[in-house]
Amino acid sequence: MISSEQSTNAEASPVQDDIGTAGRIALGLVKVLRYAEDWVGGFTTALIDSGFVALLVLATLDHTLAPGGVAVYKAAVIVAVTIPVGLSLRHLCWLWDEARHYSSPLALAVAARQRPPWMLIRPIISAFWLVYFVAGCFFAVSSEIASKEQLPRMGAILMTFLSLYAANGYLLLAISAWTHRRKTLEWIWRWRLVLDLLVLALATCGARLFR
């Protein structure tokens, strides 16, 4: 004869199985969304890097190939441009390599590959990535402002999201120029939503001003 306790357990097991299945489905969806975020955000980051490199190269060619001018000045321009171009190209290579190995979060994996350079160079490297960070925030704010007049609402939301993903990745790079502690980078990445909300609040205020 089956006891009441065994009967209760037998009745509860299908419910537990359903909860387990639902949990696995939810975790699978979260994983898929995370990979989609990484791939699309990484693609946007690569576009920003490529655009910046193209602008620097074109500006350098415009200065160095122009007739006249001081040879020393032209040489200094080439040397000055070599550093940011090299950092951007290295970042592109890291993005591709980590994306190829399905690293997630992608921005965190890329930032963890950067080792802090010499102490005298750290402010320069960090400032360089902060420029990228500001550019990403600017694109996010611009997308929100443009949505009121030019861009469809869903397109503006997508552009804002992608720009903020890239900006957060650049912020991690600016910080990893000073420290290579994984926990510090993970903490900043975990609280990136606060930064996103601040940028969105700024974008909303800007959109109202430009109505």
C-alpha positions, 0 to 999 in steps of 0.5 A: 500500500502506498503511503500518503507521503509517497503519494504526495512526492509522486504528485509533486515530481512532475511539477518539479520536473516542469520547474526544472525544464522551465529553468533550463529554458530560461537559462538557455534564453539568457545565454542566447541573449548574452551571446547576441549582445556580445556579437552585435555589441562587438560588431558596433565596437569594431565599427567605431574602432575602424572608423577612428583608424580610417579618420586618423589615417586620412588626416595623416595622409592629408597632412603628410602628402600635402606639398610644402611643410616641415619634414620634422613636423610631418614625421612627428604627425606620423609618429603621433598617429602610430600609437592610437592606430596601433592600439585600435588595431590591437583592440580589433584583433582582440575582439576578433579572437575573443569572439571567435572563441565565444568568450562572454562577456566579450567586452570583459574578456577583451579588457582582461587581455590588456596588461597595465603598461609602464607607470608613465604610459598608463595615463596616456593609454587610459586617456586614449580609451576614455576618449573612445568611451566619451565617443560611445556615450556621445553616440548614445545621446545623439541617437536618443536626440535624433529619435525625436526627429529623424530615427524611428524609435526602435532604431534609436533604442538599438543604436543607443544600446549598441553605443552604450555597450561599446562605451562600457567596453572602452571604460573597462579598457581605460581601467585595465590600463591601471589594474589587471584585477579581474574582480575590479573589472567584473564589478564595473561590468556588473554595475554598468547598468547604472552608467547606462541609466545616467547616459539615458537620463542625459539623453532624455534631457538633451532630447527635450532641450532640442525639441 
